[in-house]
Amino acid sequence: MARYLFTTWEGGGHVQPMLSVARDLAARGHAVLTLSDPCNAPDAAALGVPFRAWTTAPFQTGKTRDQDRLKDHEADNPLAVIHRLLERVMAGPALTYANDTLAAIDAFGPDVVVSQELLLGSMAAAEARGLPLALLAANIWSLPTMPGAPPFGAGMLPATSDEERAMHAMVGQMGRGFFQAGLPDLNAARAALGLPPLGDLFEQLNVARAILLATSKAFDFAPEALPAPFAHVGPYLADPAWVEPFPAPSGGAPLVVVSFSSLYQAQEPVLRAILTALGQLPVRGVVTTGPTIDPAEFAAPDNVAVVRSASHGDLLKGAALFVTHAGHGSTLRPLMAGVPLLCLPMGRDQHDNAARVAHRGAGLTLPADAGPDQIAAAVRRLLDEPAFKAAAETLGAAIRADEAARDAAAALEALAA
């Protein structure tokens, strides 16, 4: 049996999938340890996954809006978001992440290190110890390093002409260039670890022997034949440990479930617009605000309940529509239940997820600043036109098949062997 060290950080929806893979390996008899922020310890405990907290690297003890590390809602352009990622996760704290990872390696003695794709410091630590490294991305691939995939961030569709392919390549090259601002910090960390300097920030990823995409191949826009070392391993989605049961409101009207990010993205205005829209319609609504926003901040119409959390797995069994920011988990889980989506993306991977939904006819997309009347009109259309439901069921069946065949644990066992 092998030993696996997992490293991740409190960035929202990627934590639970990584813990789920660690749990699967433990169930197969392997020893596992997860290194992450202290606020993720309850999620690890709920799955029976041994846990160790960051000590010198940046960490969060809670999940409130004030404790959010990135605060990317304060950035006013994509380049500013990249700089926040570099300064606060990827490159600025690379040495502290590396040192904490080295301490865990020396104490736990792993055969394989499995890292979230932004923790360059953990990758360098695995390189310094000569250990096999895998990256586990619990979403579509977010970095400008995959040939043939549409550029990340703007919701672009697959290229269908040489002109579009050239444009995608140009945008990808520009994105890659933006990230090079973090190269001096990364090379300083590598020098402290006794590693040679890199000429490109993304050369650090070349250490990985496997890059596992914990998403559905049927959902993704990635090339049909993924370039090595990429591989789809299927989605790992479930309610997090902090979710509490909440029954759907009684009645026969269509149930509309609303959920935005578990992280703070200044989503109060869009939630208020949605509440106003649902108040105009003959529906039952449940809005979950997540751990960063107090439900008491909202005045809800009589036909809508606003709660901090509820089991989406339970609510989706009777839902007619899911309204969301289009985070990865909040997109795939409704589709797997055959529920169409209204997407109001706010950044990160959300425009790309929304584009995949709309392209397959499984939902509609509106801007995050859409007004209540626009939202109400979209909700009516999604409830009244059966083609959306049919497309969601078709895509959802394909995603469920990918989930049934998911194999991250097998891929990691092969790496250890």
C-alpha positions in Angstrom: 0.0 0.0 0.0 1.2 3.5 -0.8 1.2 6.8 1.1 -0.3 10.0 -0.4 0.1 13.6 0.7 -2.6 16.0 -0.6 -2.1 19.8 -0.6 -4.8 22.3 -1.2 -6.0 25.7 0.1 -9.4 27.3 0.9 -10.5 28.3 -2.5 -14.0 27.1 -2.4 -15.3 24.2 -4.5 -12.0 22.4 -5.1 -11.5 21.3 -1.5 -14.3 18.7 -1.2 -13.4 16.9 -4.5 -9.8 16.5 -3.3 -10.9 15.2 0.1 -13.2 12.8 -1.7 -10.3 11.4 -3.7 -8.2 11.0 -0.6 -11.1 9.2 1.1 -11.3 6.8 -1.9 -7.6 6.0 -1.6 -8.0 5.4 2.1 -10.9 3.0 1.5 -8.6 1.1 -0.8 -6.1 0.6 2.0 -3.7 3.4 1.4 -2.4 6.0 3.9 -3.4 9.5 3.2 -2.9 13.0 4.7 -4.4 16.3 3.6 -2.6 19.6 4.2 -4.8 22.6 4.0 -6.3 25.6 5.8 -7.6 25.0 9.3 -11.1 25.9 8.2 -11.1 22.8 6.1 -10.5 20.4 9.0 -14.2 19.8 9.6 -14.7 18.8 6.0 -11.8 16.4 6.2 -13.1 14.9 9.5 -16.5 14.4 8.0 -14.9 12.1 5.4 -12.5 10.5 7.8 -9.5 11.9 6.1 -6.4 12.7 8.3 -5.6 16.4 8.3 -2.8 18.7 8.9 -3.0 22.5 8.8 -0.7 25.0 7.1 1.4 26.8 9.8 3.7 29.2 8.0 1.9 29.4 4.7 -1.2 31.7 4.4 -4.3 30.1 5.9 -7.8 30.8 6.9 -9.4 29.7 10.2 -12.9 30.5 8.9 -14.9 31.0 5.8 -16.4 34.5 6.3 -16.1 37.3 3.8 -13.5 39.1 6.0 -11.3 36.0 6.1 -11.4 35.4 2.3 -7.8 35.6 1.1 -8.2 36.6 -2.5 -11.0 39.2 -2.3 -11.0 39.0 -6.0 -14.4 40.9 -6.1 -12.3 44.0 -5.3 -10.3 43.6 -8.5 -11.7 45.6 -11.4 -10.1 43.7 -14.3 -8.8 40.2 -15.2 -5.1 41.2 -14.9 -5.7 42.4 -11.3 -7.3 39.0 -10.5 -4.2 37.3 -11.9 -1.9 39.5 -9.8 -3.9 38.6 -6.6 -3.5 34.9 -7.4 0.2 35.3 -7.9 0.8 37.4 -4.8 -1.5 35.5 -2.4 -1.4 31.9 -3.6 0.8 30.9 -6.5 4.1 32.7 -6.3 4.3 35.2 -3.4 3.9 32.6 -0.6 5.6 29.8 -2.7 8.4 29.3 -0.2 6.1 29.1 2.8 3.9 26.6 1.1 7.0 24.7 0.1 8.4 24.7 3.7 5.1 23.5 5.2 4.9 20.8 2.5 8.5 19.7 3.2 7.7 19.4 6.9 4.6 17.2 6.1 6.7 15.1 3.7 9.4 14.5 6.3 6.8 13.6 9.0 4.5 11.5 6.9 6.8 10.0 4.3 4.5 10.0 1.2 5.2 8.0 -1.9 3.2 10.6 -4.0 2.3 14.3 -3.6 -1.0 15.4 -5.0 -1.4 19.2 -5.2 -4.1 21.6 -6.2 -3.0 23.2 -9.5 -2.2 26.7 -8.1 0.2 25.6 -5.3 3.5 26.1 -7.0 5.3 25.9 -3.7 4.0 22.5 -2.9 5.0 21.3 -6.4 8.5 22.7 -5.8 8.7 20.8 -2.5 7.8 17.5 -4.2 10.5 18.3 -6.8 13.1 19.0 -4.1 12.4 15.6 -2.5 12.3 13.8 -5.8 8.8 12.5 -5.2 6.2 11.8 -7.9 3.8 14.7 -8.3 0.2 14.7 -9.5 -2.0 17.8 -9.9 -5.8 17.4 -9.2 -8.0 20.1 -10.7 -11.6 20.0 -9.5 -12.9 22.0 -12.5 -12.1 22.7 -16.1 -8.4 23.5 -16.6 -7.9 27.1 -15.7 -4.3 27.8 -16.7 -3.1 28.8 -20.2 -1.1 25.5 -20.8 -3.5 23.1 -22.6 -3.1 23.2 -26.4 -6.4 23.0 -28.3 -8.7 24.2 -25.4 -10.5 27.6 -25.6 -8.8 30.3 -23.5 -10.0 30.4 -20.0 -12.0 33.1 -18.4 -14.1 34.7 -21.1 -16.5 31.9 -21.9 -15.2 31.3 -25.4 -16.5 28.4 -27.5 -14.3 25.8 -29.3 -12.6 27.2 -32.4 -14.2 26.2 -35.6 -11.9 27.9 -38.1 -8.2 28.7 -38.6 -8.9 32.3 -37.8 -10.5 31.4 -34.4 -7.7 29.0 -33.6 -5.2 31.7 -34.3 -7.1 34.1 -32.1 -7.3 31.5 -29.3 -3.6 31.0 -29.5 -2.9 34.7 -29.3 -5.2 35.2 -26.2 -3.6 32.1 -24.6 -0.1 33.5 -25.2 -1.1 36.8 -23.7 -2.5 35.1 -20.6 0.6 33.1 -20.2 2.6 36.3 -20.4 0.5 38.0 -17.6 1.4 35.2 -15.2 5.2 35.7 -15.6 5.0 38.6 -13.1 5.2 35.9 -10.5 8.4 34.2 -11.8 10.9 36.2 -9.7 9.1 35.1 -6.5 8.9 31.5 -7.6 12.5 31.4 -8.6 13.5 32.9 -5.3 11.6 30.0 -3.6 13.3 27.5 -5.8 16.7 28.9 -5.0 16.0 28.6 -1.3 15.1 24.9 -2.0 18.3 24.3 -4.0 16.4 24.1 -7.3 17.5 25.7 -10.6 15.6 28.8 -11.9 12.9 28.5 -14.4 12.5 30.6 -17.6 8.7 30.4 -17.5 6.4 30.2 -14.4 4.4 27.3 -15.9 7.6 25.2 -16.3 6.9 24.3 -12.6 3.9 22.3 -13.7 6.2 20.1 -15.9 7.3 18.3 -12.8 3.8 16.7 -12.6 3.6 13.2 -14.0 -0.2 13.4 -14.1 -2.7 16.3 -14.3 -6.0 14.9 -13.3 -9.1 16.9 -14.3 -11.9 16.1 -11.9 -14.6 17.1 -14.3 -16.8 15.4 -16.9 -15.3 14.9 -20.3 -18.9 15.2 -21.7 -19.1 18.7 -20.1 -15.7 20.0 -21.0 -14.5 21.8 -24.2 -11.1 20.2 -23.9 -9.6 18.4 -27.0 -11.0 14.9 -27.6 -7.6 13.4 -27.2 -6.1 15.2 -24.2 -2.3 15.9 -24.4 -0.2 14.1 -21.8 -0.1 14.4 -18.9 -3.7 15.6 -18.8 -6.5 13.1 -18.1 -10.2 13.4 -17.3 -11.0 11.4 -14.1 -14.7 12.3 -13.7 -16.4 14.7 -11.3 -16.3 14.4 -7.5 -19.2 16.4 -6.1 -21.1 16.3 -2.8 -22.5 18.6 -0.2 -19.8 20.0 2.1 -19.7 19.2 5.8 -21.2 22.6 6.8 -24.5 22.0 4.9 -27.6 21.5 7.1 -30.8 19.8 6.0 -33.6 22.1 4.8 -36.9 20.8 3.4 -38.3 22.3 0.2 -41.3 24.6 0.8 -44.6 22.7 0.4 -46.9 23.3 -2.6 -47.3 22.4 -6.2 -45.6 25.4 -7.9 -42.3 24.8 -9.6 -39.3 24.7 -7.2 -36.5 27.1 -8.1 -33.3 26.7 -6.2 -30.8 29.5 -6.1 -27.2 29.2 -5.0 -24.1 31.4 -5.6 -20.5 30.9 -4.5 -19.5 29.6 -1.1 -16.8 32.2 -1.3 -17.6 35.9 -1.2 -17.9 37.6 -4.6 -20.1 40.6 -3.6 -23.1 38.7 -4.7 -25.7 40.6 -2.6 -27.0 42.7 -5.5 -27.6 39.8 -7.8 -29.3 37.8 -5.1 -31.6 40.7 -4.4 -32.5 41.0 -8.1 -33.2 37.2 -8.1 -35.4 37.5 -5.0 -37.4 40.3 -6.6 -37.8 38.3 -9.8 -39.0 35.2 -8.1 -41.4 37.2 -6.1 -43.2 38.1 -9.3 -43.6 34.5 -10.4 -45.8 31.5 -9.4 -42.9 29.5 -8.1 -41.5 28.1 -4.8 -38.0 29.3 -4.2 -35.1 28.4 -1.9 -32.0 30.6 -1.8 -28.8 29.4 -0.1 -26.4 32.2 0.8 -23.4 30.0 1.9 -21.1 30.6 4.8 -20.0 34.2 3.8 -23.4 35.9 3.8 -26.1 36.2 6.5 -29.6 35.3 5.2 -30.9 38.1 7.5 -29.5 40.6 5.1 -32.3 39.9 2.6 -36.0 40.7 2.6 -37.5 37.7 0.9 -40.9 37.5 -0.8 -43.5 35.2 0.7 -42.8 32.4 -1.8 -39.1 32.3 -1.2 -37.0 30.9 1.7 -33.5 32.3 2.2 -31.2 30.1 4.3 -27.5 29.8 4.8 -27.3 26.2 3.6 -29.4 23.3 2.4 -28.7 20.0 0.8 -28.6 20.6 -2.9 -28.7 16.9 -3.4 -32.0 16.7 -1.7 -33.5 19.9 -3.2 -32.5 19.0 -6.7 -34.7 15.8 -6.6 -37.7 18.1 -6.9 -36.3 21.2 -8.6 -37.5 22.6 -11.9 -34.8 25.1 -12.2 -31.4 26.0 -10.7 -30.2 29.7 -10.7 -26.5 30.0 -10.1 -23.2 31.9 -10.6 -22.1 28.8 -12.5 -19.3 27.5 -10.3 -18.2 24.1 -11.3 -20.1 22.1 -8.7 -23.1 24.4 -8.8 -23.3 23.7 -12.6 -22.7 20.0 -12.8 -24.8 18.9 -9.9 -28.1 20.3 -11.3 -27.3 18.9 -14.7 -26.7 15.5 -13.2 -30.2 15.8 -11.8 -31.6 16.8 -15.2 -32.4 20.3 -14.0 -31.8 23.3 -16.4 -29.8 26.3 -15.3 -30.0 30.1 -15.3 -26.4 31.2 -15.1 -25.3 34.7 -13.9 -21.5 34.3 -13.9 -19.4 36.7 -11.8 -15.8 35.6 -12.7 -13.3 32.8 -12.2 -14.3 29.7 -14.2 -18.0 30.8 -14.2 -18.2 32.3 -17.7 -16.6 29.1 -19.1 -19.0 26.8 -17.3 -22.0 29.0 -18.3 -20.8 28.8 -22.0 -20.8 25.0 -21.8 -24.3 25.0 -20.5 -25.7 27.4 -23.0 -23.9 25.8 -25.9 -25.6 22.4 -25.1 -29.0 24.1 -24.8 -29.3 23.2 -21.1 -29.8 26.7 -19.8 -29.5 30.4 -20.4 -26.9 33.0 -19.4 -27.5 36.5 -18.2 -25.0 39.1 -17.0 -24.6 39.3 -13.2 -26.0 42.8 -13.2 -29.2 41.8 -15.0 -32.4 43.4 -13.6 -35.3 41.6 -12.0 -37.5 41.8 -15.1 -34.7 40.2 -17.2 -34.3 37.4 -14.7 -38.0 36.8 -14.4 -38.3 36.5 -18.2 -35.5 34.0 -18.4 -37.0 32.0 -15.5 -40.3 31.9 -17.3 -38.7 30.7 -20.5 -36.7 28.0 -18.8 -39.8 26.7 -17.1 -42.1 26.9 -20.1 -39.9 25.6 -22.9 -39.3 21.8 -22.6 -36.2 21.8 -24.8 -34.1 23.2 -21.9 -35.2 20.3 -19.6 -34.6 17.8 -22.4 -31.1 19.1 -23.1 -30.2 19.2 -19.4 -31.3 15.5 -19.0 -29.2 14.5 -22.0 -26.1 16.3 -20.9 -26.7 15.2 -17.3 -26.9 11.5 -18.3 -23.5 11.8 -20.0 -22.0 13.5 -16.9 -23.5 10.8 -14.6 -21.8 8.2 -16.8 -18.5 10.0 -16.4 -19.1 10.1 -12.6 -19.8 6.4 -12.5 -16.5 5.7 -14.3 -14.4 8.2 -12.3 -11.0 6.9 -11.6 -8.7 9.4 -9.8 -7.7 6.8 -7.2 -6.7 4.3 -9.9 -4.6 7.0 -11.7 -2.8 7.8 -8.5 -2.2 4.2 -7.7 -0.6 3.8 -11.1 1.6 6.8 -10.3 2.8 5.2 -7.0 3.5 1.9 -8.8 
